[in-house]
Amino acid sequence: MPVSVGDSDAVPDKGETCDPEKFSHAWDCKKNRFREQVSARISRVIGNGATWALFIVYVIALSPACTQKEENTIAVSLAEPKSHQNMEVAKSHGAQSSVSTTPSLRHINDWTYQLQGADGELLLEPIASSAFDLAVIDYSSHGDEEHEFASAEVARLKNGAGGRKVVLAYMSIGEAEVGRFYFRNGWVAPSPVSNPDGPFTLTDAAPSWLVEPNPSFPDNFKVRYWQKEWQQIVVYNSGKHPLIGDAKSYLDRIIDAGFDGVYLDIIDAFEFFGPQEIGGNNENRLAATAMIDFVIAIAEHARVVRGIKGFLVVPQNGATIIHAEAFPEDSRALDNASSAQEEANRQKTRYFEVINGIGAEDTFYFGDNDEDNPLDPQTFVIEHLDIFHEAGFPVLAVDYLTNPVNIDDFYTRARQKGYVPYATIRNLDRVVVNPTQQLD
């Protein structure tokens, strides 16, 4: 989604981050488990503050060969609250989450999805006046820091003339976007100020977690989402961040604005970075586990650290993250998984404990066009979406269609599967009420 671009090209000095290219096989360090067991015992014995930090630093120092592997986990600063420390210990090897799912979204039977306005500004009144049960919107009317929605605006949207609706904030966690509060213009060339549509290439000033641009959206860049700097930008910033300083994290901005939850995009980045067996570039063979850890960290920060127990977490796409092929033999998070399928089942359990639904794009009408692709049901994806549906999660299906006949066919197919359909245009710049599909 296009966002407005500031004029600052200043890039703070980058902190040291792990270079994932130095290794391709995760969890080959046997000392790692010992270190975590010791860390967990210490966390039960000592309290918060400097003593805790010193003990953890000491324990980590005992296993230097493991420090690079730590980048595949939720990497949180030692200066964070103790609850964040416990998260890191709990998930280092893909352990069970300490937080379960919030109330379900099973009552949702229609939804809308808008991230910008036709003239660039996202206006809330048309959404508030609509009768949709759920709305996914950007957290900012222009996508940038200057135009972030205030809590009063979000509250009016939730309780607008169209009736009470659940409001989720869109947040991409697998890509970074030009114009967001964390993005520096100096990371790319040409300057986004003079060339807002690119195409862009990365400069030497770009952080190590920023990768290549998305061919379909040139102002969006893949990120090594398991790296500490990126996860602190998204989940929780304890301060003195090498790029954003003391600024609030993306998630905390959304929570403070009063959104009901988050709609997480680019979950399927695990396919890009993951094992070659699933078409990935093999950079991080633990990519699926790392993404699940990331989603769990988001849920735990909102529900445990911030105390918003009813905070909703809905990933978009990436339904095959629960498939066994995402967990090849050498990339299992724990030594005791007897098979890839067993590991996939374990990771599915962890994932299902914290999410509240799943979004899915282009499920039935699939192709290279922005809208009105031919009917081509994505059978493999649908098989996995059915697993989510059978587990009680709503499947928010969005296909990009303008042809009334195809729209009706899409709604029929989606509803037969038990999904919640919505047909719109790919720019996501308007509320679409399809004439033949009446809202309740």
ZAVO-70835 format. One record per residue: x, z, y of N, C-alpha, C in turn; residue in one letter. Coordinates in pm, whole numbers, padded with zeros to 5 digits, always signed. Atoms other than C-alpha are relative to their C-alpha. Example, Ala and Ser with C-alpha at 12.3 -4.5 7.8 and 13.67 -1.06 7.14 Angstrom:
BEGIN
+00089+00000-00119+01230+00780-00450+00090+00000+00120A-00082-00006-00119+01367+00714-00106-00077+00073+00109S
//
This chain:
BEGIN
+00084+00000-00119+00000+00000+00000+00086+00000+00123M-00080+00000-00122+00142-00086+00345-00017+00131+00076P+00007-00118-00084+00227+00215+00555+00079-00027+00125V-00072+00021-00125+00349+00242+00912+00142+00049-00012S-00143-00026+00014+00723+00255+00961+00054+00060+00127V-00063-00062-00115+00918+00485+01190+00123-00077+00044G-00114+00074-00053+01221+00383+01390+00132+00070-00028D-00123-00073+00027+01475+00629+01252+00071-00057-00121S-00080+00049+00110+01753+00493+01035+00100+00104-00048D-00096-00104+00036+01937+00822+01006-00019+00043-00143A+00005-00044+00139+02022+00919+00651+00093+00118-00017V-00086-00115+00019+02149+01273+00585+00094-00022-00117P-00091+00008+00113+02441+01318+00351-00073+00033-00127D+00066-00022+00128+02330+01298-00008+00069+00111-00076K-00056-00099+00089+02375+01588-00244+00045-00065-00128G-00046+00053+00126+02545+01539-00575-00116-00007-00098E+00103+00015+00103+02311+01403-00841+00065-00054-00124T-00050+00047+00127+02360+01322-01200-00012-00151-00008C+00005+00144+00018+02446+00961-01276-00048-00030-00141D+00054+00021+00133+02218+00864-01566+00074-00107-00078P-00068+00106+00070+02434+00562-01646+00121+00050-00079E-00111-00057+00074+02704+00794-01779-00040+00039-00141K+00045-00034+00134+02491+00862-02082-00128-00076-00030F+00123+00071+00038+02218+00686-02277-00077+00075-00106S+00068-00074+00105+02133+00931-02552-00014+00145+00042H+00026-00135-00050+01967+01255-02444+00004+00103-00111A+00003-00117+00088+01992+01599-02601+00101-00009-00113W-00106+00000+00100+02320+01537-02782+00095+00117+00022D-00083-00116-00028+02459+01862-02648-00058+00123-00068C+00056-00111+00078+02406+02146-02896+00000+00131+00076K-00004-00124-00075+02498+02414-02644-00123+00020+00086K+00113-00008-00092+02189+02336-02442-00103+00101-00045N+00101-00094+00049+01953+02532-02664+00047+00144+00017R-00053-00135-00015+02180+02835-02659-00013+00046+00145F+00007-00036-00140+02195+02828-02280-00141+00036+00041R+00138-00026-00038+01817+02812-02249-00051+00129-00060E+00043-00126+00061+01762+03095-02494+00053+00119+00079Q-00057-00108-00081+01999+03312-02292-00072+00009+00133V+00068+00001-00130+01832+03203-01966-00136+00065-00010S+00134-00057+00017+01489+03292-02101+00006+00151-00014A-00013-00146+00017+01607+03638-02207+00033+00066+00133R-00036-00056-00130+01766+03698-01868-00121+00006+00091I+00115+00005-00089+01447+03591-01690-00098+00112-00029S+00090-00109+00033+01258+03865-01874+00059+00135+00039R-00065-00129-00025+01512+04128-01785+00021+00025+00148V-00033-00021-00141+01610+04069-01423-00105-00060+00088I+00103+00046-00092+01401+03999-01118+00043-00118+00083G-00024+00113-00089+01398+03752-00835+00125+00026+00084N-00105-00022-00098+01671+03697-00578+00138-00038-00047G-00138+00041+00020+02047+03674-00574+00050+00030-00140A-00048-00036+00133+02107+03855-00902-00044-00102-00102T+00052+00103+00091+01883+03611-01085+00080-00130+00012W-00071+00126-00022+02057+03311-00927+00140+00006-00059A-00136-00013+00051+02404+03443-01016+00004-00005-00151L+00004+00003+00146+02309+03501-01377-00024-00142-00051F+00030+00135+00046+02163+03151-01411+00121-00090+00019I-00120+00080-00024+02469+02990-01251+00105+00029-00106V-00099-00038+00099+02687+03184-01491-00034-00059-00136Y+00040+00053+00130+02487+03078-01795+00019-00150-00005V-00019+00144-00003+02486+02714-01689+00147-00036-00011I-00144+00027+00005+02860+02732-01643+00055+00009-00141A-00046-00012+00137+02894+02826-02009-00011-00131-00077L+00021+00125+00074+02778+02478-02111+00010-00119+00094S-00015+00107-00098+02921+02225-01866-00038-00136-00054P+00033+00131+00056+02864+01936-02104-00148-00029+00009A+00145+00020-00005+02492+01989-02062-00051-00028+00140C+00052+00007-00136+02471+01971-01683-00058-00136+00032T+00057+00131-00027+02416+01597-01675-00134-00015-00069Q+00125+00013+00072+02143+01621-01936-00113+00073+00072K+00103-00077-00070+01962+01868-01711-00083-00088+00091E+00074+00088-00088+01862+01575-01490-00122-00057-00068E+00118+00051+00070+01615+01473-01761-00113+00102-00002N+00104-00102-00004+01418+01793-01700-00048+00017+00142T+00044-00034-00134+01228+01929-01403+00112+00078+00064I-00120-00057-00059+01527+02003-01184-00037+00067+00130A+00047-00073-00116+01437+02275-00939+00110+00093+00050V-00104-00080-00062+01660+02462-00695-00007+00146-00043S-00005-00142+00035+01776+02813-00784-00059+00087+00108L+00055-00079-00110+01646+02925-00446-00152+00006-00004A+00145+00004+00005+01286+02861-00551-00058+00130-00052E+00066-00119+00054+01029+03124-00643+00024+00013-00149P-00029-00027+00140+01070+03287-00980-00088-00081-00093K+00090+00078+00086+00767+03102-01116+00055-00139-00023S-00062+00129+00021+00955+02776-01062+00116+00011-00096H-00108-00020+00095+01253+02917-01246-00053+00004-00143Q+00057-00008+00134+01034+03000-01542-00046-00136-00049N+00040+00135+00037+00898+02644-01537+00118-00076-00057M-00116+00076+00042+01246+02502-01567+00045+00043-00139E-00039-00050+00132+01334+02726-01863-00099-00046-00105V+00103+00033+00098+01002+02653-02033+00002-00145-00040A+00015+00141+00030+01027+02276-02010+00131-00070-00029K-00127+00066+00019+01397+02212-02065+00005-00087-00123S+00004+00079+00122+01328+02087-02415-00141-00049-00027H+00135+00048+00021+00973+01973-02359-00089+00104-00064G+00079-00108+00059+00821+02312-02445-00142-00003+00054A+00139-00004-00042+00454+02395-02407-00012+00046+00145Q+00027-00039-00137+00318+02426-02056-00064+00138+00003S+00059-00132-00015+00217+02766-01927-00136-00006+00068S+00128+00013-00069-00095+02626-01760-00088-00097-00077V+00094+00087+00070-00402+02478-01924-00082-00079+00101S+00077+00085-00089-00641+02221-01784-00107+00078+00074T+00106-00056-00083-00890+02303-01512-00134-00055-00047T+00130+00051+00042-01265+02236-01540-00003-00153-00008P-00002+00142+00027-01344+01888-01669-00072-00080+00110S+00067+00092-00090-01463+01584-01476-00106-00080-00076L+00094+00073+00085-01717+01490-01740-00128-00039+00073R+00122+00033-00074-01998+01487-01483+00017-00125+00086H-00025+00116-00084-01835+01194-01299-00051-00126-00070I+00044+00127+00059-02021+00869-01364+00016-00119+00094N-00037+00112-00087-01912+00659-01065+00110+00048+00095D-00113-00037-00086-01611+00651-00834+00039-00118+00089W-00051+00102-00090-01445+00462-00550+00148+00025+00025T-00146-00003-00006-01082+00385-00476+00040-00080+00124Y-00041+00067-00123-00950+00307-00124+00125+00067+00055Q-00127-00055-00048-00596+00349+00005+00034-00041+00142L-00028+00045-00136-00606+00170+00340-00124-00066+00056Q+00111+00072-00062-00836-00001+00587+00034-00146+00017G-00023+00143-00017-00879-00372+00646+00094-00027+00117A-00090+00015-00115-00699-00327+00980+00117+00097-00007D-00111-00092+00020-00451-00075+00838-00039+00145-00001G+00039-00141-00007-00636+00248+00916-00107+00032-00103E+00097-00045+00099-00816+00427+00636-00102+00090+00068L+00109-00076-00062-01151+00547+00774-00079+00073-00108L+00065-00083+00102-01323+00829+00588-00152-00007+00003L+00146-00005-00012-01680+00792+00715-00072-00089-00101E+00070+00081+00100-01778+00497+00491+00004+00063-00140P-00010-00066+00130-01656+00693+00189-00091+00121-00004I+00083-00121-00006-01828+01014+00300-00148-00035-00008A+00140+00040+00000-02154+00825+00346-00044-00061-00133S+00034+00061+00128-02138+00670+00000-00045+00107-00099S+00054-00093+00101-02299+00823-00308+00092+00013-00121A-00093-00012+00113-01992+00802-00532+00028+00147-00031F-00030-00136+00042-01916+01115-00734+00143+00040+00030D-00143-00027-00016-01540+01083-00690+00062-00108+00085L-00073+00096-00084-01310+00918-00438+00149+00026-00012A-00147-00005-00005-00940+00840-00462+00042-00066+00129V-00045+00053-00128-00779+00795-00121+00146+00037+00023I-00133-00042-00042-00439+00812+00044-00012+00133+00076D+00004-00129-00070-00348+01148+00194+00016-00016+00151Y-00024+00029-00141-00283+00980+00529-00074-00128+00037S+00077+00118-00039-00489+00728+00726+00087-00125+00013S-00093+00112-00008-00179+00510+00770+00113+00013-00103H-00101-00018+00103+00026+00639+00477+00124+00075+00045G-00121-00062-00052+00280+00810+00702-00025+00146+00038D+00008-00142-00034+00353+01163+00818-00085+00024+00125E+00070-00019-00127+00206+01118+01165-00151+00004-00016E+00145+00013+00014-00142+01036+01036-00054+00068-00125H+00050-00075+00115-00180+01284+00752-00137+00060+00033E+00132-00056-00023-00540+01394+00712+00007+00152+00010F+00010-00145-00016-00619+01747+00831-00101+00054-00101A+00090-00062+00098-00800+01991+00604-00146-00013+00042S+00138+00014-00047-01111+01969+00824-00054-00139-00030A+00043+00137+00030-01124+01592+00774-00031-00016-00149E+00023+00009+00145-01093+01624+00398-00126+00077-00039V+00121-00079+00028-01362+01895+00395-00126-00078+00036A+00116+00081-00039-01602+01664+00584-00023-00114-00099R+00014+00106+00099-01531+01389+00334-00065+00051-00128L+00056-00058+00122-01609+01615+00041-00150+00025+00012K+00140-00040-00021-01942+01714+00192-00071-00092+00097N+00057+00097-00091-02046+01395+00368-00146-00029-00027G+00142+00033+00010-02387+01238+00406-00038-00053-00137A+00028+00054+00133-02357+01075+00065-00005+00104-00109G+00002-00108+00100-02339+01413-00108+00139+00046-00038G-00129-00060+00039-02066+01633-00251+00074-00092-00095R-00081+00083+00087-01784+01439-00406+00138+00063-00020K-00137-00041+00030-01451+01515-00569+00093-00098+00071V-00093+00085-00075-01163+01383-00355+00142+00023-00051V-00137-00005+00050-00825+01306-00511+00092-00077+00094L-00100+00068-00082-00513+01213-00314+00090-00085-00089A-00092+00090+00070-00318+00913-00436+00143+00045+00026Y-00141-00034-00017+00048+00997-00498+00080-00075-00106M-00087+00072+00092+00302+00762-00652+00120+00087-00033S-00114-00084+00040+00557+00956-00854+00107-00080-00073I-00098+00084+00068+00735+00664-01023+00060-00107+00089G-00056+00091-00099+00802+00461-00710+00005+00069+00136E-00008-00043-00139+00909+00530-00352-00045-00115+00088A+00061+00102-00085+00749+00346-00062+00051+00007+00143E-00042+00009-00140+00876+00229+00275-00110+00059+00089V+00093-00056-00096+00713+00426+00556-00050+00139-00034G+00041-00136+00035+00646+00747+00364+00091+00101+00072R-00073-00101-00078+00765+01074+00519+00143+00018-00045F-00132-00023+00056+01070+01086+00293+00091-00123+00011Y-00075+00125+00008+01180+00721+00328+00080-00024+00128F-00087+00030-00113+01473+00627+00554+00022-00151+00008R-00012+00145-00016+01489+00276+00698+00138-00052-00035N-00136+00042+00029+01863+00267+00649+00029-00021-00147G-00019+00019+00144+01818+00263+00273-00015-00145-00042W+00029+00138+00038+01711-00101+00278+00039-00096+00111V-00025+00107-00096+01793-00429+00447-00087-00120-00040A-00008-00024-00144+01658-00593+00651-00079+00124+00041P+00069-00119-00048+01515-00315+00864-00151-00017-00014S+00146+00007+00009+01149-00240+00786-00069-00003+00136P+00060+00003-00134+01090-00206+01161-00021-00144+00045V+00009+00140-00043+01162-00573+01230-00055-00091-00109S+00047+00081+00113+01070-00701+00883-00082+00088-00094N+00077-00096+00079+00791-00477+00751-00040-00049-00139P+00042+00054+00129+00707-00711+00463+00115-00039-00091D-00115+00031+00083+01062-00757+00336+00017-00150-00020G-00045-00083+00113+01182-00867+00091+00123+00082+00034P-00106-00094-00030+01427-00579+00082+00103+00006-00113F-00105-00035+00095+01755-00502-00088+00053+00138+00038T-00053-00133-00026+01910-00158-00121+00137-00008+00066L-00131-00011-00063+02203-00062+00101+00079+00111-00068T-00085-00106+00056+02491+00170+00018-00050+00139+00039D+00052-00129-00044+02305+00445+00205-00114+00050-00089A+00113-00039+00084+02025+00450-00054+00039+00111-00096A-00031-00107+00096+02006+00764-00272+00009-00055-00142P-00026+00048+00136+02106+00736-00636-00127-00015-00082S+00123+00009+00078+01748+00780-00757-00084-00121+00036W+00076+00117-00043+01625+00470-00571+00053-00123-00072L-00043+00115+00079+01628+00155-00782-00051-00128+00066V+00035+00131-00053+01505-00201-00740-00144-00005+00048E+00137+00010-00048+01191-00311-00554-00095-00055-00107P+00105+00052+00086+00864-00384-00730-00028-00145+00042N+00022+00140-00039+00828-00766-00739-00138-00026+00060P+00136+00020-00049+00454-00737-00676-00023+00068+00134S+00013-00076-00125+00492-00486-00391+00141+00027+00052F-00142-00008-00036+00833-00543-00225+00039+00121+00083P-00034-00121-00074+00807-00228-00011-00009+00124-00087D+00000-00110+00097+00784-00014-00324+00120-00013-00093N-00124+00002+00077+01095+00083-00520-00010+00096-00118F-00007-00089+00115+01131+00220-00870+00093+00117+00032K-00086-00117-00019+01279+00571-00878+00037+00059-00136V-00039-00079+00118+01474+00764-01137-00066+00137+00016R+00091-00111-00030+01196+01017-01139+00044+00132-00060Y-00047-00124+00061+01381+01273-01349+00109+00068+00084W-00108-00057-00078+01646+01333-01082-00050+00107+00097Q+00035-00120-00076+01645+01657-00886-00050-00032+00140K+00037+00027-00139+01629+01513-00533-00142-00057+00010E+00133+00060-00005+01320+01304-00607-00106+00102-00038W+00100-00096+00044+01138+01580-00792-00025+00108+00105Q+00020-00096-00108+01196+01821-00504-00081-00060+00115Q+00082+00067-00101+01051+01566-00261-00145+00001-00042I+00137+00012+00049+00742+01533-00479-00064+00136-00024V+00064-00122+00049+00682+01881-00624+00016+00117+00096V-00024-00121-00081+00845+02159-00424+00137-00007+00063Y-00126-00001-00073+01115+02171-00157+00027+00140+00049N-00035-00137-00039+01280+02510-00123+00075+00006+00132S-00072+00003-00127+01461+02397+00192+00140-00055-00015G-00136+00055-00005+01791+02239+00292+00017-00117-00096K-00008+00118+00084+01710+01927+00095+00093-00102+00067H-00097+00092-00062+01986+01666+00149-00064-00117+00074P+00065+00113-00065+01729+01407+00259-00113+00041+00094L+00116-00037-00082+01419+01582+00395+00014+00139+00063I-00024-00129-00064+01572+01912+00505-00097+00106-00047G+00095-00107+00032+01310+02187+00521-00145-00050-00003D+00136+00055-00002+01010+01953+00521-00074+00034-00129A+00082-00030+00117+00722+02024+00286+00003-00116-00098K+00007+00103+00103+00698+01838-00042-00127-00082+00014S+00117+00088+00004+00451+01557-00099-00122+00078-00053Y+00110-00073+00061+00239+01778-00323-00052+00111+00090L+00044-00109-00088+00231+02071-00080-00078-00053+00120D+00077+00061-00109+00110+01839+00197-00144-00029-00047R+00131+00031+00056-00177+01730-00028-00081+00127-00023I+00068-00128+00024-00262+02086-00128-00047+00061+00132I+00034-00060-00129-00255+02208+00232-00114-00074+00071D+00109+00077-00060-00495+01929+00332-00133+00025-00070A+00124-00038+00066-00750+02064+00085-00055-00100-00099G+00046+00094+00102-00770+01777-00163-00032+00075-00130F+00037-00061+00129-00930+01858-00499+00106-00020-00106D-00104+00028+00099-00633+01713-00684+00077-00124+00037G-00085+00117-00023-00395+01422-00721-00030-00108-00104V+00013+00118+00084-00420+01073-00866+00139-00061-00006Y-00142+00029+00011-00071+00999-00995+00025-00142-00047L-00026+00139+00035+00050+00641-00994+00142-00019-00053D-00127+00044+00060+00338+00467-01172+00046+00098-00108I-00034-00074+00121+00324+00694-01473+00075-00090-00097I-00061+00094+00094+00422+00381-01665+00144-00035+00034D-00144+00018-00024+00770+00394-01509+00082+00038-00122A-00073-00036+00122+00868+00551-01841+00026-00124-00085F-00021+00123+00075+00829+00203-01991+00117-00080+00057E-00109+00074-00066+01074+00055-01737+00136+00060-00035F-00128-00066+00022+01349+00313-01787+00024+00040-00146F-00005-00058+00133+01274+00405-02146+00069-00084-00105G-00070+00066+00111+01392+00290-02487-00030-00150-00007P+00019+00145+00014+01443-00078-02552-00107-00032-00103Q+00104+00021+00100+01204-00037-02844-00137-00020+00062E+00129+00019-00068+00916-00026-02592+00015-00092+00121I-00021+00096-00107+01062-00290-02361+00073+00055+00121G-00070-00061-00112+01258-00053-02138+00143-00048+00013G-00140+00038-00020+01607-00095-01997+00097+00096-00068N-00081-00091+00083+01731+00191-02219+00084+00097+00084N-00080-00091-00084+01864+00390-01922-00025+00146-00036E+00034-00139+00033+01682+00707-02023-00091-00002-00122N+00079+00006+00124+01569+00727-02382-00097+00117-00012R+00097-00110-00008+01388+01050-02295-00102-00024+00111L+00082+00030-00117+01186+00872-02027-00143+00050-00014A+00139-00043+00019+00844+00951-02177-00012+00151+00012A+00001-00146-00010+00921+01319-02221+00025+00046+00143T-00030-00036-00139+01069+01334-01870-00121-00020+00090A+00119+00023-00082+00751+01185-01723-00106+00106-00029M+00096-00106+00034+00531+01432-01911+00043+00132+00064I-00051-00120-00066+00754+01715-01786-00032-00001+00149D+00025+00016-00144+00712+01581-01432-00147+00029+00033F+00142-00022-00022+00333+01576-01455-00035+00147-00019V+00023-00142+00024+00333+01928-01599+00049+00083+00119I-00055-00073-00115+00553+02048-01311-00093-00008+00119A+00096+00019-00111+00305+01904-01061-00120+00092-00021I+00116-00084+00030+00014+02081-01232+00033+00148+00017A-00037-00141-00006+00200+02411-01257+00026+00046+00143E-00023-00040-00138+00309+02411-00895-00133+00023+00072H+00130-00012-00067-00046+02354-00776-00080+00118-00051A+00091-00099+00059-00222+02588-01017+00060+00139-00011R-00064-00130+00020+00032+02863-01074+00067+00048+00128V-00075-00043-00118+00264+02873-00773-00090+00007+00123V+00088+00000-00116+00005+02776-00512-00134+00067-00027R+00120-00076+00034-00278+02948-00699-00130-00078+00007G+00122+00082-00004-00523+02654-00690-00038-00032-00145I+00024+00013+00144-00653+02702-01043-00083-00122-00036K+00085+00115+00027-00906+02422-01014+00059-00133+00043G-00063+00122-00047-00654+02164-00894+00003-00105-00110F+00016+00107+00098-00712+01831-01069+00123-00091-00003L-00113+00090+00019-00440+01606-01209-00046-00117-00086V+00047+00120+00069-00535+01250-01304+00109-00107+00010V-00098+00108-00002-00260+01004-01401-00068-00136-00005P+00049+00138+00009-00311+00630-01356+00094-00081-00087Q-00075+00087+00090-00200+00390-01631+00094+00082-00090N-00094-00067+00089+00070+00470-01886-00066+00070-00116G+00070-00066+00111-00181+00557-02160+00083+00003-00127A-00081+00006+00123+00075+00460-02425+00116+00100+00001T-00102-00106-00002+00295+00753-02324-00016+00094-00118I+00024-00086+00117+00141+00927-02626+00026-00074-00131I-00026+00078+00121+00244+00652-02869+00136+00035-00058H-00123-00041+00068+00515+00721-03126+00120-00082+00042A-00114+00084-00037+00730+00428-03013+00067+00046+00128E-00062-00054-00122+00791+00610-02684+00100+00111-00032A-00088-00111+00041+00984+00875-02883+00084-00041-00121F-00083+00044+00112+01247+00697-03096+00085+00113-00056P-00067-00104+00078+01457+00887-03345+00102+00079+00080E-00108-00070-00070+01744+00970-03110-00042+00057+00134D+00041-00047-00132+01532+01070-02812-00100+00113-00007S+00096-00107+00011+01322+01355-02944+00047+00121+00079R-00035-00113-00086+01309+01657-02719+00042+00122-00080A-00036-00115+00083+01344+01903-03005+00057-00047-00133L-00064+00036+00126+01550+01902-03321-00095+00006-00119D+00080-00029+00117+01266+02014-03544-00117-00096-00020N+00106+00098+00023+01036+01711-03510+00041-00086-00119A-00036+00070+00123+01028+01548-03853-00016-00150+00013S+00022+00143-00015+00914+01208-03724-00035-00030+00145S+00040+00042-00134+00848+01007-03411-00147+00030+00024A+00142-00028-00016+00476+01048-03473-00024+00148+00026Q+00016-00143-00023+00509+01426-03492+00039+00036+00142E-00041-00027-00138+00697+01428-03164-00104-00053+00098E+00103+00056-00086+00436+01200-03007-00122+00090+00004A+00115-00091+00004+00160+01436-03120+00026+00126+00081N-00035-00121-00074+00344+01732-02973-00004-00026+00150R+00000+00034-00142+00396+01558-02640-00141-00028+00049Q+00139+00024-00038+00033+01445-02636-00071+00132+00026K+00061-00132-00019-00074+01808-02675+00041+00059+00134T-00049-00053-00127+00143+01911-02381-00067-00073+00117R+00059+00083-00107+00010+01624-02167-00148+00031+00017Y+00144-00023-00005-00353+01684-02255-00034+00141+00049F+00025-00136-00048-00318+02053-02166-00010+00007+00151E-00007-00013-00146-00265+01975-01797-00075-00108+00076V+00069+00106-00074-00445+01651-01711-00151+00019-00007I+00146-00010-00006-00813+01609-01625-00070-00132-00021N+00055+00132+00021-00863+01239-01687+00112-00100+00007G-00102+00105-00013-00685+00906-01672-00062-00120+00069I+00041+00125-00063-00712+00599-01451+00065-00117-00072G-00053+00118+00068-00660+00249-01588-00035-00126+00077A+00021+00125-00073-00614-00081-01405+00000-00119-00096E-00005+00129+00069-00687-00433-01534-00016+00014-00151D+00016-00029+00142-00813-00310-01867-00069-00114-00075T+00078+00104+00067-01054-00594-01944+00029-00140+00054F-00032+00128-00061-00981-00875-01697+00145+00007+00047Y-00144-00021-00018-00604-00912-01707+00069-00133+00029F-00077+00120-00029-00359-01162-01559+00085+00018+00124G-00093-00005-00112-00128-01249-01271-00068-00012+00136D+00070+00013-00128-00395-01306-01006-00032+00137+00059N+00040-00125-00063-00480-01039-00752-00140+00040-00042D+00138-00025+00044-00849-01071-00842-00046-00111-00093E+00070+00098+00083-01072-01248-01090+00090-00066-00104D-00075+00049+00115-00832-01281-01378-00096-00030-00115N+00088+00029+00113-00973-01417-01705-00023+00123-00087P+00027-00108+00093-01131-01189-01960+00110+00004-00106L-00110-00017+00096-00844-01056-02169+00016+00149-00029D-00006-00144+00026-00913-00703-02298+00135+00041-00058P-00131-00049+00042-00590-00510-02339-00019+00096-00118Q+00040-00072+00120-00654-00400-02695+00087+00122-00026T-00091-00111+00029-00346-00183-02741-00021+00115+00099F+00025-00102-00102-00407+00001-02413-00135+00066-00024V+00134-00054+00023-00778+00040-02488-00002+00097-00117I-00008-00091+00115-00697+00197-02825+00050+00137+00043E-00055-00128-00046-00498+00464-02642-00092+00066+00102H+00099-00058-00091-00754+00507-02366-00112+00067-00078L+00104-00060+00083-01006+00577-02640+00041+00139-00049D-00048-00132+00042-00789+00868-02753-00024+00102+00111I+00027-00087-00114-00813+01017-02404-00150+00029+00009F+00146-00016-00010-01188+00957-02397-00052+00092-00109H+00046-00083+00112-01240+01113-02740+00041+00146+00017E-00044-00138-00027-01048+01420-02618-00080+00063+00114A+00086-00055-00104-01309+01463-02343+00041-00034+00141G-00045+00037-00134-01124+01304-02051-00073-00124+00050F+00058+00122-00054-01301+01059-01822+00107-00106+00017P-00089+00113-00020-01139+00716-01816-00053-00076+00121V+00039+00067-00124-01158+00580-01460+00058-00141-00004L-00045+00137+00018-01136+00207-01520-00026-00081+00126A+00015+00085-00117-01073-00024-01224+00054-00139-00033V-00041+00140+00011-01065-00401-01258-00027-00067+00134D+00006+00062-00133-01010-00624-00956-00076-00132-00010Y+00092+00111+00022-01306-00861-00951-00090-00020+00123L+00097+00032-00105-01528-01039-00699-00117-00083-00053T+00105+00082+00059-01733-01265-00926-00109+00090-00058N+00107-00091+00045-02074-01096-00982-00022-00001-00151P+00019+00008+00145-02102-01222-01339+00107+00080-00073V-00109-00073+00063-01762-01086-01431-00009+00150+00029N+00017-00142-00034-01833-00760-01249-00101+00065-00094I+00102-00056+00089-02149-00705-01453+00053+00011-00143D-00057-00004+00134-01964-00791-01773+00100+00114-00014D-00098-00110+00001-01683-00549-01685-00070+00135-00009F+00071-00127+00003-01927-00265-01614-00064+00023-00138Y+00062-00014+00132-02107-00333-01942+00104+00038-00105T-00105-00028+00098-01786-00337-02147+00056+00142+00018R-00057-00133-00025-01647-00026-01979-00096+00111-00040A+00099-00104+00033-01968+00173-02016-00024+00009-00150R+00014-00005+00145-01996+00076-02382+00111+00083-00063Q-00112-00082+00048-01658+00244-02428-00011+00144+00048K+00012-00133-00057-01774+00548-02232+00086+00021+00122G-00085-00009-00118-01546+00470-01938-00086+00003+00127Y+00066+00000-00130-01634+00509-01569+00057-00118+00080V-00056+00122-00058-01598+00159-01416-00012-00007+00152P+00006+00031-00143-01526+00043-01062+00067-00134+00021Y-00054+00131-00032-01475-00318-00951+00023-00010+00149A-00035+00009-00142-01299-00379-00620+00105-00108+00017T-00109+00095-00023-01024-00592-00462+00132+00075-00001I-00128-00068+00024-00657-00521-00518+00059+00062+00125R-00051-00061-00122-00584-00446-00153-00051+00142+00019N+00057-00134-00009-00800-00135-00193-00019+00042+00146L+00015-00026-00143-00894-00157+00173-00145+00013+00044D+00142-00015-00034-01271-00105+00157-00074+00073-00112R+00090-00055+00100-01551+00078-00019-00088-00114-00050V+00079+00108+00057-01718-00166-00256-00116+00060-00079V+00119-00036+00077-02074-00104-00372-00052-00129-00059V+00040+00124+00065-02148-00375-00624-00153-00006-00010N+00146+00006-00014-02509-00491-00567-00077+00023-00130P+00072-00014+00128-02603-00505-00935+00028+00133-00070T-00035-00128+00062-02454-00163-01008-00042+00114+00094Q+00055-00103-00088-02670+00103-00849+00065+00135-00025Q-00051-00136+00011-02522+00445-00777-00115+00096-00021L+00107-00097+00023-02719+00746-00894-00016+00093+00121D
//
